[in-house]
Amino acid sequence: MLLAVDIGNSNIVLGLYEAGTWTHTWRLITDTQSDAMSFEKQIRQHFKDSGVKPEHIKNTVISSVVPKLSPVLEAVAVNIFLEKPIMVGPDSYSFLSLAIDNPSEIGTDLVANAVAAFTLYQKDCIIVDFGTALTFTTVEASGRILGVAIAPGLITAMKALFGNTAQLPEVPLELPDSVVGKNTIHAIQSGILWGYVGMVRQMLQKTRAELGEHYIAIATGGLSSILHPLQADFQFVNPHLTLEGLRIIAE
């Protein structure tokens, strides 16, 4: 059994992989103030609730875009599973079928996405990851990463709006039927969510205009299901794409 850990800016996603499937996935809050003991307690509880024994884990692989938490989760893994985990980073990229100009600048989660897309689909593609950041990673069928575009994610955009506008209420991430807002909540939902629908479509269109119309689009990330009008714009939707990439890297 493999444990893959994706440390993101908002959540830490853990996935258990066995016999060709992800049997369990869990999310922890990315709290940079928490210590190893706190994370260990949470992870052990998830294992206990799921009836999985830590000794069943044969390999652990960790990706992190939060440098402060990298050694913390590494220590937790050693303490629970009694073995040093695989830490994905620039040192491991040389073993992959990827061409990256500046390995230290690209997030390990984006590399994991690219590895998964290259291995699973083997087509020129644009990977759209709906996370804390909205990222567009363009990958050739050969595995070469051509480049990345980054925008604030949906929740990040919402929080930025709330933080700078005192009178705005909390707004649920629900796409309204009409783009014409009839009240404050509706107006914010329309502006941000329908705005993101347009941005994603424009980015896909612009990328294909530059590189070729044959580039397929792959969606991943925890928020990929919210913008349902985009479903027809993607050839594949794989919510576990990052975890799949970590699994492949570990193997």
C-alpha positions in Angstrom: 0.0 0.0 0.0 1.3 3.5 -0.9 0.6 6.7 0.9 0.8 9.9 -1.2 0.8 13.3 0.5 0.3 16.5 -1.4 1.0 19.6 0.8 -0.8 22.5 -0.7 -1.3 26.1 0.4 -4.9 25.4 1.7 -5.1 21.7 2.3 -2.9 18.7 2.8 -4.3 15.8 0.7 -3.5 12.3 1.7 -4.3 9.3 -0.6 -4.0 5.5 0.0 -3.3 3.5 -3.1 -3.7 -0.3 -3.3 -4.5 -2.7 -6.1 -4.9 -0.1 -8.8 -7.3 2.3 -6.9 -7.3 5.1 -4.4 -9.0 3.4 -1.5 -9.0 6.4 0.9 -8.4 10.2 0.5 -8.3 12.7 3.4 -7.8 16.4 3.7 -6.1 18.3 6.5 -6.0 22.0 6.9 -2.6 23.5 6.0 -1.7 25.1 9.3 1.9 26.3 9.3 1.6 26.8 13.1 0.8 23.2 13.8 3.7 20.9 15.0 4.5 17.4 14.0 2.6 16.0 17.0 -0.6 17.6 15.9 -0.4 16.3 12.3 0.6 12.9 13.5 -2.5 12.7 15.8 -4.8 13.7 12.9 -3.2 11.2 10.5 -3.3 8.3 13.0 -7.0 9.1 13.7 -7.8 8.9 10.0 -6.0 5.5 9.8 -7.9 4.3 12.9 -11.3 5.4 11.6 -10.7 3.7 8.2 -9.4 0.5 9.7 -6.0 0.8 8.1 -2.9 -0.2 10.0 0.2 2.0 9.6 2.3 -1.1 9.1 0.4 -1.8 5.9 2.1 1.2 4.2 5.1 0.1 2.2 6.0 3.4 0.6 5.3 7.1 1.3 5.8 10.0 -1.2 5.4 13.7 -0.3 5.0 16.7 -2.5 5.1 20.2 -0.9 4.7 23.8 -1.9 4.8 24.9 1.7 8.6 24.7 2.6 7.9 25.2 6.3 5.8 22.0 6.5 8.1 19.8 4.4 10.3 18.7 7.3 7.3 18.5 9.6 5.4 16.0 7.5 8.6 14.1 6.7 9.2 13.7 10.4 5.6 12.6 10.9 6.0 9.9 8.1 9.2 8.6 9.7 7.5 8.4 13.1 4.3 6.6 11.9 5.7 4.4 9.2 9.3 4.0 10.5 10.8 4.7 7.1 12.0 7.9 5.4 9.5 9.1 2.7 10.3 10.0 -0.9 10.4 13.8 -1.0 9.6 15.1 -4.5 11.9 18.0 -5.6 14.4 19.1 -8.2 16.8 16.3 -7.3 14.2 13.8 -8.4 13.2 15.4 -11.7 16.3 14.0 -13.5 14.7 10.6 -13.3 11.6 11.7 -15.1 10.8 12.0 -18.8 10.5 15.8 -18.4 12.4 18.8 -19.7 12.3 21.7 -17.2 14.3 24.9 -17.7 14.4 26.0 -14.1 13.6 23.0 -11.8 13.7 25.0 -8.6 11.0 27.4 -9.8 8.2 24.9 -10.6 5.9 23.5 -7.9 6.2 19.8 -7.2 2.4 19.5 -7.5 2.6 20.8 -11.1 5.4 18.3 -11.9 3.3 15.5 -10.4 0.3 16.6 -12.6 2.6 16.6 -15.7 4.0 13.2 -14.9 0.5 11.8 -14.5 -0.9 13.4 -17.7 2.2 12.2 -19.7 1.9 8.6 -18.3 -1.9 8.2 -18.4 -2.9 10.1 -21.6 0.3 10.5 -23.7 -1.1 13.4 -25.6 -0.2 17.1 -26.0 -2.3 18.6 -23.2 -3.2 21.5 -21.0 -3.7 20.6 -17.3 -6.0 23.0 -15.4 -5.6 22.6 -11.7 -8.4 24.3 -9.7 -6.7 24.8 -6.3 -5.5 27.6 -4.1 -4.0 28.9 -7.4 -5.6 28.2 -10.8 -2.8 26.8 -12.9 -2.5 25.9 -16.5 0.4 23.6 -17.2 1.1 22.8 -20.9 2.8 19.4 -21.5 3.9 17.8 -24.8 3.1 14.1 -25.4 6.9 13.5 -25.0 6.7 14.7 -21.4 8.3 18.1 -21.9 6.7 20.9 -19.9 6.4 23.8 -22.2 5.2 26.3 -19.5 2.8 27.3 -16.9 0.3 30.1 -16.3 -0.9 31.0 -12.8 -3.9 32.9 -11.6 -5.5 33.2 -8.1 -7.8 30.3 -7.3 -11.5 30.8 -6.7 -11.3 30.8 -2.9 -8.2 33.0 -3.0 -10.1 35.5 -5.2 -13.1 35.4 -2.8 -10.9 36.0 0.2 -9.1 38.9 -1.5 -12.5 40.5 -2.1 -13.7 40.1 1.4 -10.4 41.2 2.9 -10.5 44.6 1.1 -14.2 45.3 1.3 -15.6 45.4 4.8 -19.3 45.4 3.9 -19.4 42.3 1.7 -20.9 39.1 3.2 -19.5 35.6 3.0 -20.5 34.0 -0.3 -20.9 30.3 -1.0 -19.2 28.9 -4.1 -22.3 28.3 -6.1 -22.6 29.2 -9.8 -25.8 31.3 -10.4 -28.0 30.6 -13.4 -28.0 34.3 -14.4 -24.9 36.4 -14.9 -26.9 39.5 -14.0 -26.7 39.7 -10.2 -29.9 40.7 -8.3 -28.4 41.1 -4.9 -24.9 41.3 -3.4 -24.3 37.6 -3.0 -25.6 36.9 -6.5 -23.5 39.7 -7.9 -20.2 38.3 -6.4 -21.0 34.8 -7.4 -21.7 36.0 -10.9 -18.6 38.1 -11.2 -16.1 35.6 -9.8 -17.5 32.2 -10.9 -18.8 33.2 -14.4 -15.7 35.3 -14.7 -13.5 32.2 -14.1 -15.5 30.2 -16.6 -14.6 32.9 -19.2 -11.0 33.0 -18.1 -10.5 29.2 -18.3 -12.0 29.1 -21.8 -9.9 32.1 -23.0 -6.7 30.5 -21.6 -7.5 27.2 -23.4 -8.3 29.1 -26.6 -5.2 31.2 -26.4 -2.9 28.2 -25.7 -4.3 26.2 -28.6 -4.0 29.2 -30.9 -0.3 29.4 -30.0 0.5 25.6 -30.0 -2.2 23.8 -31.9 -5.9 23.0 -31.7 -5.1 19.3 -31.0 -4.1 20.0 -27.4 -6.5 18.2 -25.0 -7.6 19.8 -21.7 -7.5 17.9 -18.4 -9.1 19.2 -15.2 -8.0 18.4 -11.7 -8.2 20.0 -8.2 -10.7 20.1 -5.5 -12.7 22.9 -7.1 -12.9 21.5 -10.6 -16.5 20.4 -10.2 -17.9 23.9 -9.2 -17.7 25.4 -12.7 -19.9 22.8 -14.3 -20.4 24.8 -17.6 -16.8 23.9 -18.3 -17.3 20.1 -18.3 -17.6 20.0 -22.1 -14.4 21.9 -22.4 -12.3 19.1 -20.9 -11.5 15.8 -22.4 -10.7 14.3 -19.0 -11.5 15.2 -15.4 -9.2 13.5 -12.9 -9.6 14.7 -9.4 -6.7 12.5 -8.3 -4.2 13.6 -11.0 -1.7 15.0 -8.5 -1.8 11.9 -6.4 -1.5 9.7 -9.5 1.7 11.7 -10.4 3.1 11.2 -7.0 2.4 7.4 -7.2 4.1 7.2 -10.6 7.1 9.2 -9.3 7.4 6.9 -6.3 7.2 3.8 -8.4 
